[in-house]
Amino acid sequence: MSIDGKIDCFGDICPVPLIKLERALKTMIPGDSVILVTDHSCVPESVADRFESAHINVDSDEVMNGVWEITVTKRLLD
């Protein structure tokens, strides 16, 4: 898996990270991945709830106390 970009959402509260991610997903093709970096604890769950569908994988990791990296991958169509 290659990472095709990073979305910096430090200081952004919902729904701003979701909107930024929606914009990125529109330009992504199946197999592309992007990392969203956030410092708000509600964002990983909001992203998973909104985007974890049949064709999008969401993987969240708290990389340091209070900082999350959320990897979003557009899956290949079956």
Buried (B, 14 or more C-beta within 10 A) or exposed (E): EEEBEEBEBEEBEBEBBBEBBEEBBEEBEEEBBBBBBBBBEEBBEBBBEBBEEEEBBBBBEEEEEEEBBBBBBBEEEE
